[in-house]
């Protein structure tokens, strides 16, 4: 299947197809070792094709892209994130005992892939819509907001879990907050211009305030439960 796809299609189509195959095989064959490794292989090759059309340096400086390459990058970005989640879930839910440290490493890898995919999607979409000037700025503004929004979603998800199961989503949320703050002050502050810089600081600040307020309510709720809990 790998050889057939790479021979029959060029990179703009082969990349999304391979990533789609990775996600499908990871979900359908999640109980089989061979299927999980095949999905991992499809994902690695598909991600390599994706990087050729959306290299890291293209995310750091405005770069003109063709419509075909841009659409391919948008689709493969979504499929890259989906395949990363599907593959990690297939290994974690394989029915065998996986220690907590291995689970953290797997989800950290998936998180890094998702962050890159989200950034690739937003920057590419911004350039396709607004050009390599203002569109590039808008894409990075959206990327930073997405990073901090994903952190807030992880914290919200962790709040609904038992205390013993919160370590992985909380660690992921803290990592995303740190990455978003680093991007905000090291890249966005010096690169973005005008309204984009103002907007990203305002939105990120509001989300951080919301996360702080939500965490304070969670602690208050836990304290009340601890007080009202009957003792033996």
Beta strands, then each sheet from edge to edge (+ up, - down):
end
